[in-house]
Amino acid sequence: MKQNTPLRTRRFVAAALVAGTMVAACGGTSTLASAIELVPPAEAAQVLDDRAPEVVLLDVRTAEEFAEVRVPGSVNIDFYAADFADQLDLLSKDVPYVVYCRSGNRSSSTMDIMADLGFSEVWDVDGGIIAWSQAGLPLEQ
């Protein structure tokens, strides 16, 4: 019986370690806070370069602002539209997104909505298109 005790103990410890690792891993991947983050414009541009063409660049300014100037390749959903959250909910939750607005306020609120809707990977451009422009990154009219 004494010979089995160390083996039994080792099996228990091994099983506990595996279970603990699985719980930690599952907990780490299920929290959206780690997948939704605020990043400086240069880092957002790098995400766009690294993840193209799978990443969607989402501009949440008004249609008028979007028509005036935008980041190349972006699509527009107006934050002030009555059905804004519904429009977001129609988007694929498993696609990565980079989101921006004018200065960062609307995109910050958009992050909260996207987190509630279950989006898995979203980057918010810190300082919006203003910071993007100040960083010397490309714009189109």
Secondary structure, 3 states (H helix, E strand, C coil): CCCHHHHHHHHHHHHHHHHHHHHHHHHHHHCHHHCEEEECHHHHHHHHHHHCCCCEEEECCCHHHHHHCECCCCEECCCCCCCHHHHHHCCCCCCCEEEECCCCHHHHHHHHHHHHHCCCCEEEECCHHHHHHHCCCCCEC
